[in-house]
Amino acid sequence: MPRLPDFGGFTEPAILILTSLAKGPAHGYAIVKDVEELAGVHLGPGTLYAAISRLEARGLIEALEPRERRRPYRITGVGEQFLRERLRTLERVARAGMERLEPT
């Protein structure tokens, strides 16, 4: 099978960040590493911190006190609810897509 082209950031950074933070508080570098392991997606600093800023502004995550010059973030209750709903939608879409790709 030929290798598929890299289409870049089709995956939503916000969902990846929220998914990473669902396992517990983390700082930027730890989020980047977790997302790379989880999804094989590298979030550059601009993408990461722009998404963190939007998530924080919407109350989906919150910054904690800095530790050793690193600022950890954690998902809020509203963020958990948003993530659950969004993942359910993505799951429905993925299931429908796979069914539609099945040979008839």
N, C-alpha and C positions, 0 to 999 in steps of 0.2 A: 504494500500500500504506500503511495507517495506521501511524503511528509506535508502536512497542512501548513499554509502560510500563517505567520503570526499576525493576527489582526489587532494587536494592541489591547488597550483597556476596555474590552467589551464587558468585562465583569464590573459590577458596581463596587467601587472602593468602599462606600459606606457599609454595604452589607458584609463585605469581607472584614472590615474593622469591627463592626458590631459582633460578628461571629467570633472573632478573636477575643474580644473583651467578655464574651459570654462565659468564658472559662475562668475569668478573674481579672483584676486590675493589671495593667501593663503600660509601659512607656513606649514611645514611638518605635525605637529599634526592635524591641521585643515583638511589637505588633507586626512590623515588617517581616521579621523572621518567621513568625507563626503563619502569616498569610502565605509566604513562600512555600512552607511545608504543606499547608492545608490545600492550597489551590494552584500552586506553581506560578503565582503572579507576583511580580516585584512591584511594590508601591514605592515610587520615588518620593523624596522629601516634599516636593511641591504638591503632589497628589495626596500624600498622606496628611499633611498638616492642613491643607485646604478642606479635605473631608472631615478631619477632626474638628476644625473650626465650625463647619456647618452642623455637624452632629451636636456639638456643645451648644451652639446657638439655639438649636431646636429642642434642647433638653433631653436628648437621647443618650448622651454621655456626660460625665462631669470630671473635671480635673481634680486630682488629689494634691496634697502637699508634696512639694518636690522632695526627692530622696537622692542624695549624692548627685546633685545637679541634673537629675532626670525627673520629669514630671509624669507620673502615672495617671492613667485615665481609667474610669470604670463605667460600665453600662448602667443606666438608671432603670427604674421600673417601667417607665414609658418606653425606653429603648428596648427592653426585653419584649414588651408587648408588640412594638413595631416590628422587631426582628422575627418573632413567631409568625405574625400575619404575613410578612413578606416572604418568608421561607415556605409557608404553606402555598402561597401563590406560585412561587418558583417551582415547587414540587409538582403542582398540577400541570404547569406548562411543560416541564420536563417529561412527565409521564405521557401527556398528549403528543408531544413531539416524537418520543420514542415509538409510540403506537402508530403514528402516521408514517414513520420510517420503515415499519415492518412491511415485508413483502406481502402483497395481497393475493 
